[in-house]
């Protein structure tokens, strides 16, 4: 099944993003970041779901917090850690209200990011003790898993961009960027992986490891996949077409029983073209889209 991220369309209100997708025939929508908090967003989503027969999934920065901050379940800063827990608990509760069976969020960071650093260059500072941060992350995950009940939790692999790799001079300030760090985290907690292929492409280049090999090891252990295109250096959320290197790489993989989400930026026309390109390249049944 293919979902389309609400962040594909840029609006301040989630109602406008979802409605824009729904009236153009997109029924499976992953609610994600990029919109602002407003009173009544839950009611709007419930009404849109009923009117257009929508399926929702919630991801990371949704619902939008009243005051912006950078989520970090691995933070050793007590305030940031508690705010992250509270945010994810809110998302789990909303998932239950909207009938969403999965909730996904990003792995943590070994530094606390400023709001202006998200998806941009990160200011150089000393990372915290990674063992303590991973321990904190695992404690938080276990709390959330208990809260989630029958809602499946997924942890998404982070991205290490080329610029941030240079800034940190070989140190990796983010969790879960490759297969090795995924296996390390799995030695502490039993979790489901949301594999962002675009993130893996960038991180593999930054870490000087083989993307194809990493993908071959991580794809089989995930049944929830994010895709978009990029230059291998930066997380650009480009649209997909028949010439996309990432999409052509994925042709060799079996997507049966996988949940797939498009995380691209563009117009409705761009989104439709990307969806069609993915459908053709990956031999997906249109009835499941």
N, C-alpha and C positions, 0 to 999 in steps of 0.2 A: 504494500500500500504506500502511495506517495502522499506525503504531507507537504504543504507549502508554508514557509515561515511567515508570520504576520509582519516581520521586519522587512520583507521584500518590498512592501509599500510603506513609504515614510509619511506618517501622520502623527500628530500630537495625541489624538484619541484612538484607543484601540478599536472603538466602535467603527471608525472610519476605515481603518486598515482591514478589519474583518469583513465589513460590508462590501468594500471594494473588491475583495477576492471572491466573496460569496456570490455577488450578482454576476460575476464573470465565470461562474461554474465551478469554482474550487470549493469542494466540500470538506476536505481534510486539512485543517489549519493548525499549525503549531504556534501557540501564543508565546511570543518572545519579547525581547527588549526593544527599546526605541520609541516608546510612547510615554506619555506623562500620566501621573495619577490624577484621577478626578472622581468625585462622588457619583455613584451609580454605574460604574463600569461593570460590576457583576451582573446587574439587571440587564444591561445592554447585551452582554455576551449570552446570557440565558435566552433572551428574546430572539437574537440572531440565530442561535442554535435551533430553536423551534421553528422559526420562519423558513430557514434555508436547509434544514436537516443536516446540520454540520457535525463533524467529529472534531473534537479538540484534543490537543496535548499541550501541556505547559512546560516551558523551558526557562531555566536560569533566572533572568531578570524580569520574569513575569510572575505575579502582577507587579507593576511598577511601584517602587516605594514612594512614600510621600516626600522624603528627602533623599536625594541621590547619595549613594555610597558604593564602594566596591566590595562585592561579596567575597569573602575569604573564610572558608570553613577551616582552614589550617592556621588562621591567625592566632598568634600568641597575645594579641591585644584583646583583653576581655570584652571591651565594648564592641569591637568589630565582630568578634566571634559570636556574641549573643545576638547582635543584630542580624547576622547571617542565618543563625538558627531560626530566629523568629520569622525572617523572610521566607525561608524554605518551608516552615510549618504552615504559614499562610498559603503558600502555593499548593501544598498537599491538601489542605482543607478546601481550597477552591477547585482543585482537580476533582475531588469527590463530589462537589456540588454540580460540576459541569459534566460529570460522567467520563472524565479522562482517566485512563487506566495506567498511564505512565507519567512520571515526572522526572525530568533530567536537569542536572546542573553541572557546572564546570568543576574540575578538580581545583585544589587550592594553590596558593602561592607561598613562596618562602620569604616574601616581602609583602608589606601592606601598600597597595597601590593608591595613588591619589585619583580622584575622579577624572581629571584631565589626561591621565596616562592610559586609560583603557583603550586597547587596540592601537596604541601609539608608542613612541619611544618612551622607555622607562628610565627615570633618573637613577643614576648609579648610587647604590647604598649597599651596606653589608647585609646579605641574607641572614635570616635567623637560623638557628640550629635545625637542620632538616629533620632529624629524628624526632625532636619535640613537636615540630609542625605536623609531621605525618601522624604522630600519636594523637594530637589534638583533632586532626581531620577525622581520624577513625572513630574517636569518641563521639564527635558530632554526627557522623554518618550513622552510627548505631542508634543514637537518639532519634534521628529522623526515620530510620527504618522501622523502629517501634511505632512511631507516630503514623507511618504510611499504611501499615496493615496490608491490605490486598492491592494497594497501588504500588506498582513496580518502580523502584528508584534506579536511575541510570547516572553514571558519572562520565562526563565527557573529557576526552583528552585535550589538554591545553596546547596552545601554539607558542613556540619560541621563534620570533621573527629574526631575520638576518641582522637588522639594526640592533635589537636587544641582545643578541648573541655577541655582537662586537662590543657593545657598551659594557657588558658584564665579563668580557675577556675570558670566555671559556666556562664560567660558572653558569649553571642553569637555575634561574630564580623561580621557576614554575614547576609544579608537580605534573606528573603523568603526561609526558610528551612523546613517548615511544614505547616499544614492547617491553624493554627491560624495566622501565619505571612502572609500567602497568603490572608486570609480574611481581615486582617488589610490593606494590600496594595490595595485590591479591594475597600476598603472604600474611597480611594483617587482617583483612576483611574480605568477606565474600560479596562481591558486587557485580552488577551488570555494566558493561562498557557501552557507552554511546560513542561510536567511532566517527569522528569528524575527519574525513579523508583529506580535505583541504588543509586542515591543521597539521595533519601528519606529513603531508607533502612539504610544508614549510619547515617544520621542526626537523625532519630528516636532513634537509639541506643545511640547516643551521648547526646540527650536531654532527654533520659529515658522516651520516650513515645511509644505507641503501634504502630508498623509499619503497621500491618493489618488494624487497625482502621483508621490511617492516609491515607492509600492507598484507602480505601473504600470511603473516603470523597473527595479526590483529583482527583481520576480517572474520575468520572463523569463530572467534570468541565474542562476536557482537551480533545482535539481531536488530540493531537500531543504528542507522547510518545517516550522517549529514554529508551533503555534497555541495560544492560550488567550485568555481575555477579561480586560479591565481597565477602569479608569475613565479611561484616557488620561493619567494622572498618575503612577501607581505600578505596578510589576510585581507583580500580585496573583495570577496563575495561576488566575483564576476559571474555572468550568465554562462550557460553551457550550450555548446553546439557540437556538430559532428566533428569539428576540428579540435575540440578540447582534449588536451593530453590526459587529464585526469579521467574524463569520461571514457576515453579509448582504453586506458589501463583497466578500468572497471568492467569492460566487456568480457573479460575472462573469468568473472566471478558470478556465482549463482545467488540471485537475490530472492529466491523462494523463501517465504516465511520471514523476510526482513521488512522492517519499517524504515522507510526512506524519507528524508526531509530535505527539501531544497532551501538552501540559505543564500539566496542571491539578491541582488539589488537591481531594480529596473522597472520598466513600465509593465502594464498588464500584457502587452504584446510580447515583451521580452520573457516574461514568466511562462507564457503559453508555449513559446518557441523552445525554451529550456526544458519544460516538462515533456514536450513531444520528442526532443532529442534524447532525453533520458529514457523515455518509454521505448523508443526504437533501438537504442544502443544496448539496453539491458534486457530487451525482449520481455517487457512487462505487459501483462494483460490489462488492456484499457478498462475493463470492467472493475478492476481492483483499484483504480486511481480515483 
